[in-house]
Amino acid sequence: MGTMAYHAGLSCRPQLRLTTFGIICSSQVGVSRRQALEQLDKKLAEDDDRAALSLAKDLQGKPGGLRCFGGARQVPQRLYSLDELRLNGIEASSLLSPVDVTLGSIERNLQLAAALGGLAGWNVLGFSPQQVLYFSLGLLFLWTLDSVSFDGGVGSLVLDTIGHTFSQKYHNRVIQHEAGHFLIAYLVGILPKGYTLTSLEALKKEGSLNVQAGTAFVDFEFVEEVSFHVPSQVHN
């Protein structure tokens, strides 16, 4: 009995040591990964894209590095004809960018609300036809100025802001869309640099009215590869 107790005591100690060792190792890996991400964020914040991409590739696949970066299995690129797509039951139109109908419905509702508000103001405040004409001409002038000077940027900014504020469907769709860009780029080895979810956020970051929600990438290698393989006539 004493011998059995002696062996049982020996068998317990290594288990405790192994468990403690495993906790320490996982903690060290978590700390090193956090430090690596902070260093990567610092390079991206400094706009040192080449150094950031080099660091990401150095950390690729390492225990304390970037998990799953460039880990997606890719197939060789191939161009398919329309006949081949039809034979495989694939509609070519489904591969194009989807048509956004959410903002269109919001814009129509805003136009209807503006028309009803104008009629209500005319009846309640007693505007004369001449005042209504001047007001309409003022709105037309502002719309023309936005279209000519800002390429419709102000109108798009207002519409996008209203869409994110009052339409949860539109807000969620934009988030899912940009999350898909971010995830796919990360899995195929294109380093994401940042993202914006609203036109107002893009205006604050980029200082331009004509920038919508989107994801920015460290993609100079991809651009160089495309520029090398695609003839100049295509770019023109």
Backbone as JSON, one array per atom type, in Angstrom:
{
  "sequence": "MGTMAYHAGLSCRPQLRLTTFGIICSSQVGVSRRQALEQLDKKLAEDDDRAALSLAKDLQGKPGGLRCFGGARQVPQRLYSLDELRLNGIEASSLLSPVDVTLGSIERNLQLAAALGGLAGWNVLGFSPQQVLYFSLGLLFLWTLDSVSFDGGVGSLVLDTIGHTFSQKYHNRVIQHEAGHFLIAYLVGILPKGYTLTSLEALKKEGSLNVQAGTAFVDFEFVEEVSFHVPSQVHN",
  "N": [[0.83, -1.21, 0.0], [1.97, 1.16, 0.78], [3.84, 1.48, -1.22], [2.23, 1.84, -3.45], [1.03, 4.28, -2.8], [3.24, 5.91, -2.89], [3.96, 5.84, -5.6], [1.7, 7.03, -6.65], [1.93, 9.62, -5.69], [4.16, 10.46, -7.11], [3.14, 10.47, -9.68], [1.37, 12.57, -9.69], [2.74, 15.03, -9.52], [4.23, 15.62, -11.98], [2.02, 16.15, -13.64], [0.93, 18.5, -12.6], [3.06, 20.2, -13.05], [3.21, 20.14, -15.84], [0.75, 21.29, -16.51], [1.01, 23.86, -15.44], [3.17, 24.73, -16.96], [2.01, 24.72, -19.49], [0.13, 26.79, -19.21], [1.81, 28.97, -18.8], [3.2, 29.0, -21.23], [1.12, 29.51, -23.13], [0.34, 32.0, -22.23], [2.67, 33.48, -22.68], [2.79, 33.33, -25.47], [0.47, 34.73, -26.1], [1.14, 37.3, -25.16], [3.38, 37.89, -26.78], [2.17, 37.87, -29.29], [0.44, 40.02, -29.04], [2.28, 42.09, -28.75], [3.49, 41.93, -31.24], [1.35, 42.66, -32.91], [0.93, 45.28, -32.04], [3.33, 46.43, -32.84], [3.06, 46.11, -35.59], [0.78, 47.69, -36.08], [1.89, 50.15, -35.46], [3.77, 50.54, -37.53], [1.99, 50.71, -39.69], [0.57, 53.0, -38.97], [2.54, 54.88, -39.27], [2.67, 55.02, -41.97], [4.48, 53.41, -43.23], [4.4, 51.27, -45.33], [5.76, 49.18, -46.67], [7.56, 48.21, -44.75], [5.71, 47.36, -42.87], [4.36, 45.31, -44.26], [6.5, 43.57, -44.7], [7.08, 42.89, -42.05], [4.7, 41.6, -41.37], [4.82, 39.35, -43.02], [7.08, 38.14, -41.96], [6.08, 37.39, -39.5], [4.23, 35.56, -40.21], [2.59, 32.53, -39.76], [4.04, 31.85, -37.48], [4.35, 30.89, -33.96], [3.88, 33.06, -32.16], [2.97, 34.88, -33.94], [1.06, 36.16, -36.73], [-2.04, 34.82, -36.96], [-3.41, 32.68, -39.38], [-2.93, 34.46, -41.47], [-2.68, 34.93, -44.86], [-3.34, 32.28, -45.11], [-5.29, 31.01, -46.6], [-6.28, 28.62, -48.99], [-5.39, 28.84, -52.32], [-6.42, 28.78, -55.72], [-5.14, 28.25, -59.04], [-5.21, 31.09, -61.19], [-7.69, 31.62, -63.66], [-9.21, 32.44, -66.73], [-12.57, 32.51, -67.64], [-14.85, 31.81, -70.26], [-18.0, 33.19, -71.43], [-19.64, 31.16, -72.36], [-18.62, 28.9, -71.03], [-19.27, 29.57, -68.41], [-22.05, 29.53, -68.56], [-22.49, 26.83, -69.13], [-21.78, 25.71, -66.72], [-23.8, 26.55, -65.15], [-23.71, 29.15, -64.11], [-24.59, 32.44, -63.64], [-23.49, 35.25, -65.32], [-24.08, 37.86, -64.59], [-24.43, 37.69, -61.86], [-21.93, 37.8, -60.8], [-21.16, 40.39, -60.84], [-21.01, 43.65, -59.23], [-23.39, 44.0, -56.63], [-26.61, 45.58, -56.97], [-27.44, 48.45, -55.24], [-30.27, 48.93, -53.5], [-31.23, 49.95, -51.21], [-30.39, 52.59, -50.43], [-31.58, 53.93, -52.52], [-34.34, 53.67, -52.0], [-34.43, 55.08, -49.58], [-33.7, 57.62, -50.48], [-35.88, 58.23, -52.14], [-37.91, 58.31, -50.23], [-37.05, 60.51, -48.74], [-37.32, 62.55, -50.65], [-40.08, 62.48, -51.0], [-40.89, 63.18, -48.41], [-39.82, 65.77, -48.29], [-41.34, 67.04, -50.25], [-43.94, 66.82, -49.16], [-43.49, 68.23, -46.8], [-42.96, 70.76, -47.86], [-45.46, 71.39, -49.0], [-47.01, 71.4, -46.67], [-45.79, 73.48, -45.25], [-46.35, 75.56, -46.98], [-49.14, 75.76, -46.76], [-49.51, 76.15, -43.97], [-47.78, 78.26, -43.17], [-48.39, 80.09, -45.04], [-47.05, 80.73, -47.49], [-46.32, 82.57, -50.43], [-46.85, 81.95, -53.97], [-44.64, 83.03, -55.32], [-42.63, 83.08, -53.36], [-42.34, 80.35, -52.91], [-41.36, 79.63, -55.4], [-38.87, 80.98, -55.42], [-37.62, 79.64, -53.31], [-37.51, 77.04, -54.34], [-35.85, 77.47, -56.56], [-33.52, 78.16, -55.19], [-32.87, 75.72, -53.91], [-32.44, 74.19, -56.21], [-30.21, 75.51, -57.25], [-28.28, 74.95, -55.24], [-28.17, 72.16, -55.48], [-27.19, 71.93, -58.1], [-24.7, 73.2, -57.8], [-23.44, 71.44, -56.04], [-23.33, 69.16, -57.65], [-21.69, 69.98, -59.78], [-19.35, 71.14, -58.63], [-18.55, 69.42, -56.55], [-19.03, 66.93, -57.47], [-21.4, 65.69, -56.68], [-20.85, 65.04, -54.07], [-21.61, 66.17, -51.57], [-24.37, 65.7, -51.42], [-24.33, 62.88, -51.48], [-22.98, 62.4, -49.1], [-24.8, 63.4, -47.18], [-27.0, 61.73, -47.69], [-25.92, 59.17, -47.17], [-25.28, 59.44, -44.46], [-27.83, 59.81, -43.32], [-28.91, 57.34, -44.04], [-27.34, 55.51, -42.52], [-28.12, 56.35, -40.0], [-30.92, 56.03, -39.75], [-31.63, 53.62, -40.96], [-31.26, 50.47, -40.06], [-30.85, 48.18, -41.5], [-29.41, 49.0, -43.78], [-27.11, 49.97, -42.48], [-26.09, 47.61, -41.25], [-25.62, 46.1, -43.54], [-23.53, 47.47, -44.83], [-21.5, 47.15, -42.91], [-21.16, 44.33, -42.92], [-20.38, 43.98, -45.55], [-17.89, 45.37, -45.73], [-16.51, 43.95, -43.78], [-16.3, 41.51, -45.04], [-14.54, 42.16, -47.18], [-12.27, 42.8, -45.64], [-11.71, 40.37, -44.27], [-11.33, 38.46, -46.37], [-9.16, 39.56, -47.76], [-7.19, 39.42, -45.76], [-6.97, 36.64, -45.41], [-5.99, 35.8, -47.87], [-3.53, 36.91, -47.89], [-3.16, 39.65, -48.28], [-2.42, 42.57, -46.75], [-4.57, 44.21, -44.58], [-5.06, 47.69, -44.08], [-6.67, 49.66, -42.99], [-10.05, 50.83, -42.33], [-13.23, 52.28, -43.22], [-16.58, 53.03, -42.32], [-18.59, 54.78, -42.88], [-19.51, 57.61, -44.95], [-19.04, 60.03, -43.73], [-17.11, 59.4, -41.82], [-15.06, 58.67, -43.57], [-14.64, 61.15, -44.77], [-13.55, 62.6, -42.64], [-11.16, 61.2, -42.28], [-9.89, 61.06, -44.82], [-10.34, 63.53, -45.96], [-11.88, 64.12, -48.17], [-14.83, 64.52, -50.13], [-15.82, 62.67, -51.87], [-15.29, 60.08, -51.1], [-16.28, 56.97, -50.09], [-17.54, 54.51, -47.73], [-15.15, 51.99, -47.04], [-12.38, 49.65, -47.41], [-8.96, 49.86, -46.82], [-5.88, 48.73, -48.2], [-2.57, 47.29, -47.92], [-1.34, 47.06, -50.73], [0.59, 47.23, -52.73], [2.22, 45.34, -53.93], [0.37, 43.7, -55.24], [-0.7, 45.56, -57.05], [1.58, 46.11, -58.57], [1.99, 43.6, -59.69], [-0.33, 43.25, -61.24], [-0.02, 45.41, -62.98], [2.19, 44.55, -64.34], [1.37, 42.24, -65.68], [-0.93, 42.96, -67.12], [-1.7, 44.37, -70.25], [-0.8, 47.68, -71.52], [-2.79, 48.8, -73.07], [-5.14, 47.97, -71.94], [-5.28, 49.36, -69.54], [-5.61, 51.92, -70.49]],
  "CA": [[0.0, 0.0, 0.0], [2.85, 2.32, 0.81], [4.45, 1.64, -2.54], [1.23, 2.42, -4.34], [0.88, 5.69, -2.47], [4.46, 6.58, -3.34], [3.86, 6.02, -7.06], [0.64, 8.0, -6.93], [2.48, 10.95, -5.46], [5.03, 10.8, -8.24], [2.36, 10.7, -10.9], [0.63, 13.83, -9.63], [3.6, 16.2, -9.66], [4.45, 16.01, -13.38], [0.8, 16.72, -14.23], [0.85, 19.89, -12.16], [4.11, 20.96, -13.73], [2.85, 20.28, -17.25], [-0.34, 22.25, -16.62], [1.58, 25.19, -15.21], [4.0, 25.05, -18.11], [1.13, 25.05, -20.61], [-0.45, 28.11, -18.98], [2.86, 29.96, -19.02], [3.5, 29.08, -22.66], [0.03, 30.19, -23.82], [0.39, 33.41, -21.83], [3.79, 34.1, -23.38], [2.42, 33.46, -26.87], [-0.49, 35.83, -26.19], [1.85, 38.57, -24.99], [4.21, 38.14, -27.96], [1.29, 38.21, -30.41], [-0.04, 41.39, -28.81], [3.39, 42.98, -29.06], [3.67, 41.93, -32.69], [0.27, 43.45, -33.49], [1.19, 46.69, -31.73], [4.42, 46.87, -33.71], [2.51, 46.2, -36.94], [-0.06, 48.89, -36.12], [2.77, 51.32, -35.44], [4.3, 50.71, -38.89], [0.9, 51.17, -40.55], [0.26, 54.38, -38.59], [3.62, 55.71, -39.81], [2.59, 54.9, -43.43], [5.61, 52.62, -43.72], [3.69, 50.08, -45.77], [6.67, 48.09, -47.01], [8.05, 47.64, -43.5], [4.58, 46.66, -42.25], [4.14, 44.07, -44.99], [7.64, 42.7, -44.41], [6.9, 42.39, -40.69], [3.58, 40.65, -41.39], [5.3, 38.1, -43.62], [7.99, 37.51, -40.99], [5.27, 36.83, -38.41], [3.26, 34.63, -40.77], [2.72, 31.13, -39.39], [4.83, 31.63, -36.27], [3.49, 30.74, -32.78], [3.48, 34.36, -31.63], [2.78, 35.78, -35.07], [-0.28, 36.42, -37.22], [-2.77, 33.59, -37.24], [-4.19, 32.53, -40.61], [-2.61, 35.46, -42.49], [-2.25, 34.25, -46.07], [-3.52, 30.84, -44.94], [-6.33, 30.46, -47.46], [-5.79, 27.86, -50.14], [-5.75, 29.53, -53.54], [-6.35, 28.0, -56.95], [-4.54, 29.04, -60.14], [-6.14, 32.0, -61.86], [-8.09, 31.21, -64.99], [-10.28, 33.24, -67.32], [-13.65, 31.69, -68.17], [-15.7, 32.45, -71.25], [-19.41, 33.21, -71.06], [-20.21, 29.84, -72.64], [-18.23, 28.01, -69.94], [-20.06, 29.93, -67.23], [-23.43, 29.05, -68.76], [-22.48, 25.37, -69.01], [-21.68, 25.37, -65.3], [-24.95, 27.08, -64.44], [-23.35, 30.38, -63.41], [-25.03, 33.66, -64.3], [-22.41, 36.24, -65.29], [-24.52, 39.07, -63.89], [-24.32, 37.5, -60.41], [-20.55, 38.08, -60.41], [-20.96, 41.83, -60.81], [-21.35, 44.29, -57.96], [-24.85, 44.04, -56.44], [-27.26, 46.89, -57.06], [-27.88, 48.92, -53.93], [-31.63, 49.46, -53.57], [-31.58, 50.53, -49.91], [-30.26, 54.04, -50.49], [-32.57, 54.44, -53.47], [-35.62, 53.82, -51.3], [-34.28, 56.17, -48.61], [-33.71, 58.88, -51.23], [-37.26, 58.49, -52.57], [-38.67, 58.71, -49.04], [-36.66, 61.88, -48.41], [-37.94, 63.44, -51.62], [-41.51, 62.55, -50.68], [-41.03, 63.95, -47.17], [-39.55, 67.17, -48.6], [-42.5, 67.57, -50.98], [-45.04, 66.97, -48.21], [-43.13, 69.32, -45.91], [-43.14, 72.0, -48.59], [-46.9, 71.67, -49.09], [-47.5, 71.75, -45.33], [-45.29, 74.82, -44.95], [-47.08, 76.51, -47.82], [-50.49, 75.95, -46.21], [-49.49, 76.64, -42.59], [-47.1, 79.55, -43.08], [-48.97, 81.01, -46.01], [-46.08, 81.19, -48.49], [-46.87, 82.94, -51.73], [-46.22, 81.19, -55.06], [-43.34, 83.61, -55.64], [-41.69, 82.61, -52.35], [-42.1, 78.93, -53.19], [-40.5, 79.59, -56.58], [-37.52, 81.36, -55.01], [-37.08, 78.56, -52.49], [-37.21, 75.93, -55.25], [-34.67, 77.86, -57.33], [-32.37, 78.07, -54.29], [-32.52, 74.31, -53.78], [-31.89, 73.76, -57.49], [-28.86, 76.06, -57.34], [-27.41, 74.18, -54.35], [-27.99, 70.83, -56.07], [-26.3, 72.08, -59.26], [-23.37, 73.51, -57.29], [-22.87, 70.19, -55.51], [-23.06, 68.24, -58.77], [-20.6, 70.49, -60.61], [-18.13, 71.41, -57.87], [-18.16, 68.3, -55.68], [-19.44, 65.67, -58.11], [-22.47, 65.1, -55.88], [-20.32, 64.53, -52.81], [-22.38, 66.65, -50.41], [-25.62, 64.94, -51.41], [-24.02, 61.5, -51.09], [-22.64, 62.41, -47.67], [-26.04, 63.56, -46.41], [-27.81, 60.53, -47.88], [-25.28, 58.05, -46.47], [-25.42, 59.68, -43.02], [-29.22, 59.52, -42.97], [-29.09, 55.9, -44.17], [-26.75, 54.85, -41.35], [-28.82, 56.77, -38.79], [-32.32, 55.59, -39.67], [-31.84, 52.3, -41.55], [-30.37, 49.46, -39.49], [-30.55, 47.24, -42.58], [-28.3, 49.57, -44.56], [-25.93, 50.02, -41.61], [-25.56, 46.25, -41.11], [-25.12, 45.62, -44.84], [-22.22, 48.08, -45.05], [-20.55, 46.5, -42.0], [-20.89, 42.98, -43.42], [-19.65, 44.11, -46.82], [-16.49, 45.72, -45.46], [-15.92, 42.84, -43.04], [-15.94, 40.51, -46.05], [-13.31, 42.64, -47.81], [-11.18, 42.72, -44.67], [-11.4, 38.97, -43.99], [-10.81, 37.78, -47.55], [-7.81, 40.09, -48.01], [-6.29, 38.88, -44.73], [-6.76, 35.21, -45.63], [-5.18, 35.56, -49.08], [-2.2, 37.47, -47.69], [-3.1, 41.08, -48.54], [-2.5, 43.15, -45.42], [-5.49, 45.35, -44.41], [-4.44, 48.85, -43.44], [-7.69, 50.38, -42.24], [-11.38, 50.78, -42.93], [-14.23, 53.27, -42.83], [-17.93, 52.48, -42.47], [-19.51, 55.83, -43.32], [-18.89, 58.67, -45.75], [-18.58, 61.06, -42.8], [-15.84, 58.91, -41.28], [-14.08, 58.77, -44.65], [-14.33, 62.57, -44.94], [-12.65, 63.0, -41.55], [-9.85, 60.56, -42.44], [-9.29, 61.33, -46.12], [-10.52, 64.93, -46.34], [-12.51, 64.2, -49.48], [-16.26, 64.25, -50.09], [-16.17, 61.59, -52.79], [-14.79, 58.81, -50.58], [-17.31, 56.28, -49.34], [-17.06, 53.45, -46.85], [-14.27, 51.07, -47.75], [-11.24, 49.07, -46.7], [-7.67, 50.17, -47.46], [-4.95, 47.61, -48.1], [-1.18, 47.42, -48.34], [-1.49, 46.22, -51.92], [1.47, 47.67, -53.82], [2.7, 44.15, -54.65], [-0.71, 43.3, -56.13], [-0.77, 46.55, -58.12], [2.73, 45.9, -59.44], [1.78, 42.35, -60.43], [-1.35, 43.5, -62.25], [0.56, 46.31, -63.97], [3.17, 43.8, -65.12], [0.73, 41.23, -66.52], [-1.98, 43.53, -67.96], [-1.14, 45.29, -71.25], [-1.1, 49.09, -71.29], [-4.02, 49.16, -73.75], [-6.26, 47.71, -71.05], [-5.34, 50.45, -68.58], [-6.12, 53.09, -71.16]],
  "C": [[0.86, 1.25, 0.0], [3.48, 2.58, -0.53], [3.47, 2.29, -3.51], [1.05, 3.92, -4.07], [2.08, 6.49, -2.96], [4.4, 6.84, -4.84], [2.77, 7.03, -7.42], [1.12, 9.42, -6.72], [3.39, 11.39, -6.58], [4.23, 11.16, -9.49], [1.62, 12.03, -10.88], [1.52, 15.03, -9.93], [3.87, 16.59, -11.11], [3.21, 16.64, -14.03], [0.66, 18.19, -13.86], [1.88, 20.74, -12.88], [3.76, 21.18, -15.2], [1.73, 21.3, -17.43], [0.16, 23.67, -16.45], [2.41, 25.64, -16.39], [3.14, 25.44, -19.3], [0.51, 26.42, -20.46], [0.58, 29.19, -19.25], [3.14, 30.13, -20.5], [2.4, 29.83, -23.41], [0.01, 31.67, -23.47], [1.51, 34.14, -22.56], [3.47, 34.31, -24.85], [1.44, 34.61, -27.05], [0.17, 37.18, -26.08], [2.68, 38.89, -26.23], [3.36, 38.5, -29.16], [0.77, 39.64, -30.26], [1.06, 42.4, -29.13], [3.62, 43.07, -30.56], [2.6, 42.77, -33.38], [0.47, 44.94, -33.23], [2.3, 47.24, -32.61], [3.93, 47.03, -35.15], [1.62, 47.43, -37.09], [0.78, 50.16, -36.16], [3.34, 51.59, -36.83], [3.22, 51.24, -39.83], [0.54, 52.62, -40.24], [1.3, 55.35, -39.13], [3.64, 55.71, -41.34], [3.82, 54.22, -44.02], [5.08, 51.26, -44.16], [4.62, 48.9, -46.06], [7.22, 47.42, -45.75], [6.94, 46.85, -42.8], [4.32, 45.32, -42.94], [5.27, 43.08, -44.74], [7.52, 42.09, -43.01], [5.78, 41.35, -40.64], [4.01, 39.31, -41.98], [6.28, 37.38, -42.71], [7.22, 36.82, -39.87], [4.31, 35.76, -38.9], [3.57, 33.2, -40.36], [3.53, 30.84, -38.15], [3.91, 31.58, -35.05], [3.01, 32.07, -32.21], [3.18, 35.36, -32.71], [1.32, 35.97, -35.44], [-0.95, 35.1, -37.59], [-3.53, 33.7, -38.56], [-3.91, 33.6, -41.66], [-2.04, 34.76, -43.71], [-2.46, 32.75, -46.02], [-4.57, 30.22, -45.83], [-5.7, 29.73, -48.65], [-6.3, 28.52, -51.42], [-5.57, 28.6, -54.74], [-5.74, 28.86, -58.04], [-5.6, 29.88, -60.85], [-6.42, 31.52, -63.27], [-9.24, 32.08, -65.46], [-11.3, 32.31, -67.97], [-14.45, 32.49, -69.2], [-17.15, 32.4, -70.78], [-20.06, 31.86, -71.3], [-19.86, 28.85, -71.53], [-19.02, 28.3, -68.67], [-21.49, 29.41, -67.36], [-23.5, 27.54, -68.62], [-22.42, 24.92, -67.56], [-22.81, 25.98, -64.47], [-24.68, 28.35, -63.67], [-23.81, 31.57, -64.25], [-23.94, 34.72, -64.18], [-22.81, 37.49, -64.53], [-24.4, 38.94, -62.38], [-22.91, 37.78, -59.9], [-20.25, 39.57, -60.34], [-21.33, 42.38, -59.44], [-22.87, 44.34, -57.82], [-25.39, 45.46, -56.49], [-27.79, 47.27, -55.68], [-29.25, 49.57, -54.06], [-32.02, 50.14, -52.27], [-31.52, 52.05, -49.94], [-31.26, 54.66, -51.46], [-33.93, 54.64, -52.81], [-35.57, 54.94, -50.27], [-34.34, 57.52, -49.31], [-35.12, 59.22, -51.68], [-38.13, 58.93, -51.38], [-38.34, 60.14, -48.62], [-37.29, 62.88, -49.36], [-39.43, 63.6, -51.35], [-41.75, 63.38, -49.42], [-40.79, 65.44, -47.42], [-40.73, 67.8, -49.33], [-43.68, 67.79, -50.05], [-44.77, 68.1, -47.23], [-43.3, 70.68, -46.57], [-44.61, 72.39, -48.7], [-47.47, 72.09, -47.74], [-47.05, 73.16, -44.95], [-46.02, 75.89, -45.74], [-48.46, 76.81, -47.23], [-50.46, 76.58, -44.82], [-48.91, 78.04, -42.51], [-47.61, 80.56, -44.1], [-47.96, 81.58, -47.0], [-46.81, 81.53, -49.79], [-46.21, 82.09, -52.81], [-44.84, 81.72, -55.44], [-42.28, 83.14, -54.65], [-41.35, 81.13, -52.56], [-41.17, 78.79, -54.39], [-39.06, 79.93, -56.22], [-36.85, 80.25, -54.19], [-36.68, 77.37, -53.36], [-35.97, 76.23, -56.08], [-33.41, 77.8, -56.47], [-31.91, 76.64, -54.09], [-31.9, 73.77, -55.06], [-30.47, 74.27, -57.68], [-27.88, 75.28, -56.47], [-27.14, 72.79, -54.91], [-27.04, 70.89, -57.26], [-24.87, 72.36, -58.81], [-22.68, 72.26, -56.75], [-22.49, 69.25, -56.64], [-21.84, 68.67, -59.57], [-19.3, 70.58, -59.83], [-17.63, 70.21, -57.08], [-18.57, 66.95, -56.22], [-20.5, 64.94, -57.28], [-22.03, 64.61, -54.52], [-21.12, 64.93, -51.59], [-23.69, 65.88, -50.29], [-25.4, 63.5, -50.98], [-23.69, 61.4, -49.61], [-23.89, 62.5, -46.81], [-26.88, 62.29, -46.49], [-27.24, 59.34, -47.11], [-25.42, 58.21, -44.95], [-26.83, 59.38, -42.55], [-29.48, 58.01, -43.04], [-28.54, 55.14, -42.97], [-27.52, 55.17, -40.07], [-30.19, 56.12, -38.65], [-32.57, 54.2, -40.25], [-30.82, 51.32, -40.98], [-29.97, 48.43, -40.54], [-29.37, 47.73, -43.41], [-27.02, 49.59, -43.75], [-25.29, 48.64, -41.49], [-24.98, 45.74, -42.43], [-23.75, 46.19, -45.14], [-21.16, 47.41, -44.17], [-20.18, 45.12, -42.51], [-20.08, 43.01, -44.71], [-18.17, 44.4, -46.59], [-15.78, 44.64, -44.65], [-15.51, 41.72, -43.99], [-14.67, 40.89, -46.79], [-12.1, 42.42, -46.9], [-10.74, 41.26, -44.48], [-10.76, 38.27, -45.18], [-9.39, 38.26, -47.86], [-6.81, 39.5, -47.02], [-5.97, 37.42, -45.02], [-5.91, 34.93, -46.86], [-3.82, 36.23, -49.0], [-2.04, 38.92, -48.1], [-3.37, 41.79, -47.22], [-3.5, 44.31, -45.38], [-4.81, 46.47, -43.64], [-5.44, 49.63, -42.59], [-9.02, 50.29, -42.96], [-12.22, 51.96, -42.44], [-15.6, 52.68, -43.13], [-18.94, 53.51, -42.95], [-18.76, 56.86, -44.15], [-18.37, 59.78, -44.85], [-17.25, 60.66, -42.18], [-14.73, 59.0, -42.32], [-13.68, 60.21, -44.9], [-13.35, 63.04, -43.87], [-11.25, 62.43, -41.74], [-9.14, 61.0, -43.71], [-9.4, 62.79, -46.54], [-11.14, 65.12, -47.7], [-13.98, 63.83, -49.37], [-16.63, 63.02, -50.91], [-15.58, 60.25, -52.38], [-15.87, 58.18, -49.73], [-16.68, 55.28, -48.38], [-16.21, 52.47, -47.64], [-13.14, 50.59, -46.87], [-9.97, 49.37, -47.5], [-6.71, 49.02, -47.2], [-3.53, 48.05, -48.42], [-1.03, 46.51, -49.56], [-0.55, 46.61, -53.04], [2.03, 46.48, -54.6], [1.64, 43.68, -55.64], [-0.81, 44.25, -57.32], [0.38, 46.36, -59.1], [2.56, 44.64, -60.29], [0.77, 42.54, -61.54], [-0.79, 44.39, -63.36], [1.54, 45.58, -64.88], [2.48, 42.86, -66.11], [-0.31, 41.81, -67.47], [-1.38, 44.5, -68.96], [-1.59, 46.72, -71.0], [-2.39, 49.5, -71.98], [-5.22, 48.98, -72.84], [-6.41, 48.85, -70.06], [-5.92, 51.7, -69.22], [-7.61, 52.94, -71.45]]
}
